[in-house]
Amino acid sequence: MWDIIAPLFKEIHEDLTDELKYLKLKHEIKDCRELIERLAARAKLDPLSEEFSQHLDKNDKLSHLREEFSIPKSSEVTLNGVVSLNPNEPSMYFCGNSLGLMPKRARILVNQELDVWAKSGVNGHFTHPHNRPWVSIDDTVVEKMADVVGAKPIEIAIMNTLTSNLHLIMASFYTPKKHRNKILIEAKAFPSDQYAVESQIKFHGYDPATTLITVNPPPGEYIINLNDILNIIEKEGSSIALVLFSGIHYYSGQFFKLKKIAAAAKKKGCIVGFDLSHAVGNVVLKLHKWNVDFAVWCSYKYLNSGPGGIAGIFIHEKHAHDFNRPRFAGWWGSDRRSRFQMDKPFNPIPGAGGFQVSNPSVLDTVSLLASLDVFAQTSMVQLRAKSILLTGYLEYLLDKQLNGLGYKNITPRDPHQRGCQISLVIDENKLEKVINGLNSYGAVVDERTPDCIRIAPNPMYNSFSDVFRFVKALKIIMGNLGFKFEAKK
């Protein structure tokens, strides 16, 4: 999106690196409303018009990535007897924060592995016609995954699933002592985090009521104040063993200031871990640079690896040779040179690879590879630039066309404090009607009972026209529920 955004700002030149452009973008864009209106004025178009959405799509240099994905038709996503109004139109799929769409290449790669299995049997572990021997299948994704999260390859392992990894890594890094036995976590954390934290506390024999600290938003609000987080760390840091935060809050869409949280916690001597399930593949991450101790994530949301896809971990390089740290050892984490010599002791691989337990699923790994191959066509900085504009456009149309009637936007207004997600709280008595109405138009969003819908325009495969069609449909649905709108100028 640099080509369409750059003319609005000074000093964004083509010869600048993506990183410098992004820093300039973060400095310049504070209000997406102003950005949208400036773009529309430059194009001499009404920002509320369909023509403007088409203009944005035409100037989107990442629009070709959409062709890498299978986009369901509207008739293919209707549920519960809902009748599709436009059955042959592409669906408006805004549910990548639950399950990303399928990369077309995934079918090709999985079928290739099935053919190798059929024709080669066990020999596929070492001899592979596509140069992906199963014995080292995770090598195909580690480096690409490292690029996505801002890490070194030695700091990445692709293994297991999110919650099992969270347990495994916490068992190594949550090592409470008498005077440092607390865990700091955000309020209303995702259940996988909450359950894992509580079970780890019980496992170590401490009373959960005295060892779990939660940071809450102000009463009646959904967004947690950064200063509240930092103040707790400053006050309680000497007794906190682990600071465990989400990258992006699954419910509100808030993007936490991970760099500042990590720096404050490390200053107090705390271990820092992040659950990046809603952040990986969504926002720019610099895990190595931020000095994070560990991170875990799933890959079926913004990484588009398929339902139940294989997960990933990050272990900072500074822990690469800390072989005395407790761990649940498994044979796949042992030195490759002696792994198959069953009489040898466990010699962990340096880095994150040494925390592997079992051999990874080949089919799951190549499904992830299919998506990471698409990521490799661009960069997280480029995707983030489009995401800011795409989500900002959604917010703008909602404000102007629906005037805030019938819903409350609980996602931060600052585009740099959210990912590609807008969460709307709706009267719980109307939620089902809204969901079914959107479904009839071919829109797929995530429903969080009793009263929330999460809309996630993904810069990889969603278009500005998708956003325009969505808001148009939502306005009709809300109008049918009795709300009367006049477009704001």
C-alpha positions as CSV (number, residue, x, y, z in Angstrom):
1,M,0.0,0.0,0.0
2,W,3.0,2.3,0.0
3,D,2.2,3.6,-3.4
4,I,-1.2,4.9,-2.4
5,I,-0.2,6.1,1.1
6,A,3.3,7.6,0.4
7,P,2.1,10.7,-1.5
8,L,0.3,11.9,1.6
9,F,3.5,12.1,3.7
10,K,6.8,13.7,3.3
11,E,10.0,11.6,3.3
12,I,8.4,8.2,2.4
13,H,10.6,7.4,-0.6
14,E,10.9,4.3,-2.6
15,D,14.5,3.9,-1.7
16,L,13.7,3.6,2.0
17,T,13.6,0.1,3.5
18,D,10.3,-1.4,4.5
19,E,11.3,-1.0,8.1
20,L,11.9,2.8,7.8
21,K,8.7,3.2,5.9
22,Y,6.8,1.4,8.6
23,L,8.4,3.6,11.3
24,K,7.3,6.7,9.3
25,L,3.9,5.2,8.9
26,K,3.5,4.7,12.7
27,H,4.6,8.2,13.3
28,E,2.3,9.8,10.7
29,I,-0.9,7.8,11.0
30,K,-2.7,8.5,14.2
31,D,-6.2,8.8,12.9
32,C,-7.5,6.5,10.2
33,R,-10.5,8.8,9.6
34,E,-8.2,11.5,8.4
35,L,-6.2,9.1,6.3
36,I,-9.3,7.7,4.5
37,E,-10.6,11.2,3.7
38,R,-7.2,12.4,2.4
39,L,-7.0,9.4,0.1
40,A,-10.5,10.0,-1.1
41,A,-9.9,13.7,-1.7
42,R,-6.7,12.9,-3.6
43,A,-8.7,10.4,-5.8
44,K,-11.6,13.0,-6.1
45,L,-14.0,10.3,-4.9
46,D,-16.6,10.1,-2.2
47,P,-15.1,8.1,0.6
48,L,-18.5,6.4,1.2
49,S,-18.8,5.3,-2.4
50,E,-18.3,1.9,-3.9
51,E,-16.0,3.5,-6.5
52,F,-13.6,4.5,-3.7
53,S,-13.4,0.9,-2.5
54,Q,-12.6,-0.2,-6.0
55,H,-10.0,2.6,-6.3
56,L,-8.3,1.2,-3.1
57,D,-8.3,-2.3,-4.5
58,K,-6.9,-1.1,-7.9
59,N,-4.0,0.5,-6.1
60,D,-3.3,-2.4,-3.7
61,K,0.0,-3.9,-4.7
62,L,-0.7,-6.9,-2.4
63,S,-4.1,-7.7,-4.1
64,H,-2.5,-10.6,-6.1
65,L,-2.1,-12.5,-2.8
66,R,-5.8,-13.1,-2.7
67,E,-5.4,-15.4,-5.7
68,E,-3.3,-17.7,-3.6
69,F,-6.3,-18.6,-1.5
70,S,-9.5,-20.6,-2.0
71,I,-12.3,-18.0,-1.4
72,P,-15.7,-19.8,-0.6
73,K,-18.8,-18.7,-2.5
74,S,-21.6,-17.1,-0.5
75,S,-23.8,-20.2,-0.9
76,E,-21.0,-22.4,0.6
77,V,-20.8,-20.5,3.9
78,T,-24.4,-20.3,4.9
79,L,-25.5,-22.2,8.0
80,N,-28.6,-23.2,10.0
81,G,-30.9,-23.1,7.0
82,V,-30.0,-19.5,6.1
83,V,-30.8,-18.8,2.5
84,S,-28.0,-17.1,0.5
85,L,-29.1,-13.9,-1.2
86,N,-26.1,-13.8,-3.6
87,P,-25.1,-17.5,-3.9
88,N,-22.5,-17.2,-6.6
89,E,-20.7,-14.1,-5.2
90,P,-17.4,-14.6,-3.3
91,S,-18.1,-14.7,0.4
92,M,-16.9,-11.9,2.7
93,Y,-14.7,-14.0,4.9
94,F,-13.7,-12.0,8.0
95,C,-13.0,-15.0,10.4
96,G,-9.3,-15.4,10.0
97,N,-8.9,-14.8,13.7
98,S,-10.5,-18.2,14.2
99,L,-9.5,-20.1,11.1
100,G,-7.7,-18.7,8.1
101,L,-8.7,-19.6,4.5
102,M,-6.9,-22.4,2.7
103,P,-3.9,-21.6,0.6
104,K,-4.4,-23.3,-2.8
105,R,-0.9,-24.6,-2.5
106,A,-1.8,-26.6,0.6
107,R,-3.8,-29.1,-1.5
108,I,-0.8,-29.5,-3.9
109,L,1.7,-30.1,-1.1
110,V,-0.5,-32.4,0.9
111,N,-1.2,-34.5,-2.2
112,Q,2.5,-34.7,-2.9
113,E,3.2,-36.1,0.5
114,L,0.3,-38.6,0.2
115,D,1.8,-39.7,-3.1
116,V,5.3,-40.1,-1.5
117,W,3.7,-42.1,1.3
118,A,1.9,-44.3,-1.2
119,K,4.9,-45.0,-3.4
120,S,7.8,-44.9,-1.0
121,G,6.5,-45.9,2.4
122,V,9.1,-45.5,5.2
123,N,11.8,-44.5,2.6
124,G,10.1,-41.0,2.5
125,H,11.8,-40.2,5.7
126,F,15.2,-40.0,4.0
127,T,14.6,-40.1,0.2
128,H,12.1,-37.6,-1.1
129,P,11.3,-36.6,-4.7
130,H,10.5,-33.0,-3.7
131,N,13.5,-32.6,-1.4
132,R,11.4,-32.6,1.8
133,P,12.6,-35.7,3.7
134,W,10.3,-36.4,6.6
135,V,13.1,-36.8,9.0
136,S,13.8,-33.1,8.7
137,I,10.4,-31.8,7.5
138,D,10.4,-29.0,10.1
139,D,13.5,-27.5,8.4
140,T,11.2,-26.4,5.6
141,V,9.3,-24.0,7.8
142,V,11.7,-22.8,10.6
143,E,13.5,-20.0,8.7
144,K,10.3,-18.7,7.2
145,M,8.6,-18.8,10.5
146,A,11.5,-16.9,12.1
147,D,11.0,-14.1,9.6
148,V,7.3,-13.7,10.5
149,V,8.0,-13.3,14.3
150,G,11.3,-11.5,14.2
151,A,13.5,-14.3,15.4
152,K,16.6,-16.3,14.5
153,P,16.1,-19.8,13.2
154,I,17.8,-21.3,16.3
155,E,15.0,-19.7,18.4
156,I,12.1,-21.4,16.5
157,A,10.6,-24.9,16.7
158,I,7.5,-26.1,14.9
159,M,5.8,-28.7,17.2
160,N,2.6,-29.9,18.8
161,T,-0.4,-27.6,19.4
162,L,-0.8,-24.3,21.3
163,T,-2.0,-25.5,24.7
164,S,0.4,-28.5,24.9
165,N,3.3,-26.1,24.0
166,L,2.1,-23.6,26.6
167,H,2.2,-26.4,29.3
168,L,5.6,-27.7,28.1
169,I,7.3,-24.3,28.0
170,M,5.8,-23.0,31.2
171,A,7.1,-26.2,32.9
172,S,10.6,-25.0,31.9
173,F,10.3,-21.3,32.5
174,Y,7.9,-20.9,35.4
175,T,10.2,-22.0,38.2
176,P,8.7,-20.3,41.3
177,K,10.6,-19.7,44.4
178,K,9.5,-18.7,47.9
179,H,9.6,-15.0,47.3
180,R,9.0,-15.0,43.6
181,N,6.0,-17.2,42.9
182,K,3.4,-15.0,41.1
183,I,2.2,-14.9,37.5
184,L,0.9,-11.8,35.9
185,I,-1.7,-12.2,33.1
186,E,-4.3,-10.0,31.5
187,A,-7.9,-10.1,32.5
188,K,-10.2,-12.4,30.5
189,A,-7.3,-14.3,29.0
190,F,-8.1,-16.9,26.5
191,P,-9.1,-20.2,28.2
192,S,-5.9,-22.0,27.0
193,D,-3.8,-19.5,28.9
194,Q,-6.0,-19.4,32.0
195,Y,-6.2,-23.2,32.3
196,A,-2.5,-23.6,31.7
197,V,-1.6,-21.0,34.3
198,E,-3.9,-22.4,37.0
199,S,-2.8,-25.9,36.4
200,Q,0.9,-24.9,36.6
201,I,0.3,-23.0,39.8
202,K,-1.4,-26.1,41.3
203,F,1.3,-28.3,40.0
204,H,3.9,-26.3,41.9
205,G,1.8,-26.5,45.0
206,Y,0.9,-22.8,45.4
207,D,-2.5,-21.3,46.2
208,P,-3.9,-19.8,43.0
209,A,-5.6,-17.0,44.9
210,T,-2.3,-15.7,46.1
211,T,-0.1,-16.3,43.1
212,L,-2.2,-15.1,40.1
213,I,-2.3,-11.4,39.4
214,T,-4.6,-10.2,36.7
215,V,-4.6,-6.7,35.0
216,N,-8.1,-5.4,34.4
217,P,-9.5,-2.7,32.3
218,P,-11.3,0.2,34.0
219,P,-14.9,-0.6,35.1
220,G,-17.2,-0.8,32.2
221,E,-14.4,-0.7,29.7
222,Y,-12.7,-3.4,27.6
223,I,-9.2,-1.9,26.9
224,I,-6.4,-2.4,29.4
225,N,-4.3,0.7,30.1
226,L,-0.6,0.2,29.5
227,N,0.3,2.2,32.5
228,D,-1.7,-0.1,34.7
229,I,0.3,-3.0,33.4
230,L,3.6,-1.2,33.9
231,N,2.6,0.0,37.4
232,I,1.8,-3.5,38.6
233,I,5.1,-4.8,37.2
234,E,6.9,-1.9,39.0
235,K,5.1,-2.6,42.3
236,E,5.0,-6.4,42.3
237,G,7.9,-7.3,40.0
238,S,10.2,-8.6,42.7
239,S,7.7,-11.3,43.5
240,I,6.6,-12.1,39.9
241,A,8.1,-15.2,38.5
242,L,6.4,-15.0,35.1
243,V,4.7,-12.3,33.0
244,L,2.5,-14.1,30.5
245,F,0.6,-11.9,28.1
246,S,-1.3,-12.3,24.8
247,G,0.1,-10.4,21.9
248,I,-3.4,-9.4,20.9
249,H,-6.4,-9.8,23.2
250,Y,-8.7,-12.3,21.5
251,Y,-11.9,-10.6,22.5
252,S,-11.2,-6.8,22.2
253,G,-8.5,-7.0,19.6
254,Q,-6.2,-4.9,21.7
255,F,-2.6,-5.1,20.6
256,F,-0.5,-4.9,23.7
257,K,2.7,-2.9,23.8
258,L,4.9,-6.0,24.0
259,K,8.2,-4.2,23.8
260,K,7.5,-2.0,26.7
261,I,5.9,-4.8,28.8
262,A,9.0,-7.0,28.2
263,A,11.4,-4.3,29.0
264,A,9.7,-3.4,32.3
265,A,9.4,-7.1,33.3
266,K,13.1,-7.9,32.5
267,K,14.2,-4.9,34.5
268,K,12.5,-6.5,37.5
269,G,14.1,-9.9,36.8
270,C,10.9,-11.6,35.6
271,I,10.6,-14.3,33.0
272,V,8.6,-12.9,30.0
273,G,6.4,-15.2,27.9
274,F,3.8,-14.3,25.2
275,D,0.9,-16.2,23.7
276,L,0.9,-14.9,20.1
277,S,-2.0,-16.9,18.7
278,H,-3.8,-13.7,17.6
279,A,-0.7,-11.7,16.8
280,V,1.5,-14.0,14.7
281,G,1.0,-13.3,11.0
282,N,-1.1,-10.3,12.0
283,V,1.3,-7.6,13.4
284,V,5.0,-6.9,13.2
285,L,6.8,-8.8,16.0
286,K,10.5,-8.5,17.0
287,L,10.8,-11.3,19.6
288,H,14.6,-11.5,19.6
289,K,15.1,-7.8,19.7
290,W,12.6,-7.4,22.5
291,N,14.5,-9.9,24.7
292,V,11.4,-12.1,25.2
293,D,12.2,-15.4,27.0
294,F,9.6,-17.5,25.2
295,A,6.5,-17.3,23.1
296,V,4.0,-19.8,21.8
297,W,1.4,-19.7,19.1
298,C,-1.0,-21.7,17.0
299,S,-0.9,-21.5,13.2
300,Y,-4.5,-22.0,12.0
301,K,-5.6,-18.4,12.4
302,Y,-3.6,-15.8,10.6
303,L,-1.0,-18.3,9.5
304,N,-3.7,-20.2,7.5
305,S,-2.3,-23.7,8.2
306,G,-5.7,-25.5,8.5
307,P,-7.9,-26.6,11.4
308,G,-5.8,-28.0,14.3
309,G,-2.6,-27.1,12.4
310,I,0.8,-27.5,13.9
311,A,2.0,-24.8,16.4
312,G,5.2,-23.0,17.1
313,I,7.5,-21.9,19.9
314,F,10.1,-19.3,20.4
315,I,13.0,-19.7,22.9
316,H,15.4,-16.7,23.0
317,E,18.9,-17.5,21.9
318,K,20.3,-16.6,25.3
319,H,18.7,-19.8,26.6
320,A,20.0,-21.9,23.7
321,H,22.7,-23.8,25.7
322,D,20.9,-23.7,29.1
323,F,20.6,-27.5,29.3
324,N,20.1,-27.5,33.0
325,R,16.7,-25.9,32.7
326,P,13.9,-28.4,33.5
327,R,12.1,-29.7,30.5
328,F,9.8,-32.6,29.4
329,A,12.4,-34.2,27.1
330,G,11.4,-36.1,24.0
331,W,13.3,-38.0,21.4
332,W,12.8,-35.4,18.6
333,G,14.5,-32.8,20.7
334,S,17.7,-34.9,20.9
335,D,20.8,-34.5,18.8
336,R,20.1,-35.6,15.3
337,R,23.4,-37.4,15.0
338,S,22.4,-39.8,17.8
339,R,18.6,-39.6,17.7
340,F,18.1,-43.0,16.2
341,Q,20.7,-44.7,18.4
342,M,18.3,-45.8,21.1
343,D,20.9,-46.6,23.7
344,K,22.2,-43.0,23.8
345,P,21.4,-40.5,26.6
346,F,19.3,-37.4,25.8
347,N,21.5,-34.8,24.3
348,P,19.2,-31.8,23.6
349,I,19.6,-29.8,20.4
350,P,20.7,-26.2,21.2
351,G,17.9,-23.7,21.0
352,A,14.2,-24.1,20.6
353,G,14.7,-27.4,18.7
354,G,15.7,-29.1,22.0
355,F,12.3,-28.5,23.4
356,Q,10.6,-30.7,20.7
357,V,9.0,-33.9,22.1
358,S,7.6,-35.8,19.1
359,N,8.2,-35.9,15.4
360,P,6.0,-33.4,13.7
361,S,3.1,-34.3,11.5
362,V,4.3,-34.1,7.9
363,L,0.8,-33.2,6.5
364,D,0.4,-30.5,9.1
365,T,3.8,-29.1,8.4
366,V,3.5,-28.9,4.7
367,S,0.1,-27.2,5.1
368,L,1.9,-24.5,7.1
369,L,4.6,-24.4,4.5
370,A,2.0,-23.6,1.9
371,S,0.9,-20.5,3.8
372,L,4.5,-19.4,4.7
373,D,5.3,-19.6,1.0
374,V,2.7,-16.8,0.5
375,F,4.1,-14.8,3.4
376,A,7.5,-15.1,1.7
377,Q,6.2,-13.2,-1.3
378,T,5.9,-10.0,0.8
379,S,6.8,-9.0,4.4
380,M,5.1,-8.4,7.7
381,V,5.7,-4.7,7.3
382,Q,4.0,-4.6,4.0
383,L,1.0,-6.7,5.3
384,R,0.8,-4.5,8.4
385,A,0.6,-1.3,6.3
386,K,-2.3,-2.7,4.3
387,S,-3.9,-4.0,7.5
388,I,-3.9,-0.6,9.1
389,L,-5.7,0.9,6.1
390,L,-8.1,-2.0,5.6
391,T,-9.2,-2.1,9.2
392,G,-9.3,1.7,9.3
393,Y,-11.6,1.7,6.3
394,L,-13.9,-0.7,8.0
395,E,-14.0,1.5,11.1
396,Y,-14.6,4.6,9.0
397,L,-17.5,3.1,7.1
398,L,-19.1,1.8,10.4
399,D,-18.8,5.2,11.9
400,K,-20.2,7.1,9.0
401,Q,-22.9,4.6,7.8
402,L,-24.2,3.2,11.0
403,N,-23.4,6.1,13.3
404,G,-22.7,3.9,16.3
405,L,-26.3,2.8,16.5
406,G,-27.0,-0.8,17.5
407,Y,-23.5,-1.6,18.5
408,K,-20.4,-0.5,20.5
409,N,-17.0,-0.7,19.1
410,I,-14.8,-2.1,21.9
411,T,-11.5,-2.3,19.9
412,P,-8.9,0.5,20.4
413,R,-9.3,3.5,18.0
414,D,-5.6,3.9,17.7
415,P,-4.7,1.8,14.7
416,H,-1.3,0.9,16.3
417,Q,-3.0,-0.6,19.3
418,R,-5.1,-3.2,17.4
419,G,-4.5,-5.9,14.8
420,C,-6.8,-6.6,11.8
421,Q,-9.8,-6.9,14.0
422,I,-12.8,-4.8,15.0
423,S,-15.0,-6.2,17.8
424,L,-18.6,-5.0,18.1
425,V,-20.8,-5.5,21.1
426,I,-24.5,-5.9,20.1
427,D,-27.6,-6.2,22.1
428,E,-27.6,-9.9,22.9
429,N,-31.3,-10.2,22.0
430,K,-30.4,-9.1,18.5
431,L,-27.1,-11.0,18.1
432,E,-28.5,-14.1,16.4
433,K,-30.5,-12.1,13.9
434,V,-27.5,-10.0,13.0
435,I,-25.3,-13.1,12.6
436,N,-28.0,-14.9,10.4
437,G,-28.5,-11.7,8.4
438,L,-24.8,-11.4,7.7
439,N,-24.6,-15.0,6.8
440,S,-27.4,-14.6,4.3
441,Y,-25.2,-12.0,2.5
442,G,-22.3,-14.4,2.5
443,A,-20.4,-12.7,5.4
444,V,-18.5,-14.9,7.9
445,V,-17.6,-13.3,11.2
446,D,-16.8,-14.8,14.6
447,E,-19.6,-14.8,17.2
448,R,-18.6,-14.5,20.9
449,T,-21.7,-15.0,23.0
450,P,-23.6,-13.4,24.5
451,D,-23.2,-10.2,22.6
452,C,-20.0,-9.8,20.5
453,I,-19.0,-10.2,16.9
454,R,-15.4,-10.0,15.8
455,I,-14.7,-8.9,12.3
456,A,-11.2,-9.6,11.0
457,P,-10.3,-8.2,7.5
458,N,-7.1,-10.1,6.6
459,P,-4.7,-8.2,4.3
460,M,-3.7,-11.4,2.6
461,Y,-7.0,-12.3,1.1
462,N,-9.6,-9.6,2.0
463,S,-10.3,-6.6,-0.3
464,F,-11.6,-3.1,0.3
465,S,-14.6,-4.1,-1.7
466,D,-15.2,-6.9,0.8
467,V,-15.3,-4.3,3.5
468,F,-17.7,-2.0,1.6
469,R,-20.1,-4.9,0.8
470,F,-20.0,-6.0,4.5
471,V,-20.9,-2.6,5.9
472,K,-23.6,-2.2,3.3
473,A,-25.1,-5.5,4.4
474,L,-24.8,-4.7,8.1
475,K,-26.6,-1.4,7.6
476,I,-29.5,-3.1,5.9
477,I,-29.7,-5.8,8.6
478,M,-29.6,-3.2,11.4
479,G,-32.2,-1.1,9.6
480,N,-34.5,-4.1,9.5
481,L,-34.1,-4.3,13.2
482,G,-35.5,-0.8,13.6
483,F,-32.4,1.4,13.5
484,K,-32.6,4.5,11.2
485,F,-29.4,5.9,9.7
486,E,-28.2,8.9,7.9
487,A,-24.7,8.9,6.5
488,K,-22.4,11.2,8.4
489,K,-20.6,13.7,6.3
